Amino acid sequence: MKRIKAACLEQTIHFQLKEGTSSEAEKQQVRKEYKAYKAHLDRNKTLYKIVDEREQPDGSLLVKIKRQNNTQPVGSYLD
């Protein structure tokens, strides 16, 4: 029999601007969406670690994150 002792998802998420736009208001909307995503993780008590966060030249955000998968234990993945 096998059992999962620890599990973790590693994701790269691109918070993009709408097609063909690059206004400051759109950039603010992207930052707001990213902040809401992190608040959602916190609200659901999902363990996570931001590995890398980069603003792209067009104002979009590229985020690398390690996060808990469902309610699986994460072991030392987030250390």
N, C-alpha and C positions, 0 to 999 in steps of 0.2 A: 504494500500500500504506500502511496506517496501523499505527502502533505506539503502545502506551500508554507514555508517558514517566514518569508518576507517577499514583498512585491512592490514595485514602483513603476510608474510611467514616466518616460522622458519624452517631452513634447517640444516642438518648435512651433510657436503660434505667431502668425502674422496678422496684426491688427491693421487693416488696410483702410485707406481713404476710399471714398466712392470714386468710381471710374471717371477719370478726366478732371478731377478737382484737386486743388492744393491750397485752398484758402486757409487762413488762420482759424476760422470757425470750424472747418473740417478737422484740422489738426487737434483742436480742443476736444472735438467729439471723439476722436480716436483715443485720446488720453482718458476721457471720461469712461469709455467702454472698457479700457484696460483696468481702470480703478474699480469699476463695477464687477469685473471678472474676479479680481482679487478679493473683493468684499464677499462675493458669492462663495468662494473657497473658504474664507474665514467663517462665514455664517453656517456653512455645512460642516465645519470643523474638519475640513480636509487638510491633512498635513502637506506642506509644499515648500519648495526652496527655489527661488529665482536664481538660475545659474548665470544667465546673461540677458541683458536688456539693452537693445540698441535702437536709437532713432535713425531711420533711413533718410536719405536726402529728400525724399518727397514728403516727409513728415509722418509716415507710417511707423509702427513699432514692430520690431522683431524680438520675440521673447523666448528664451529657452528656459524650461521649467521642469523640475522633477516633482511629481506629486503622487500622493497616495492613490492606489487603485481600489475603489469601493471602500471597504473597511478592513482590507488586508493590512497586517502589520508591515511597517516599512524597514524594520531592522536598522542597519547602519547606512542605508542609501542617502539619507538626508543629512548626514554628519558632515 
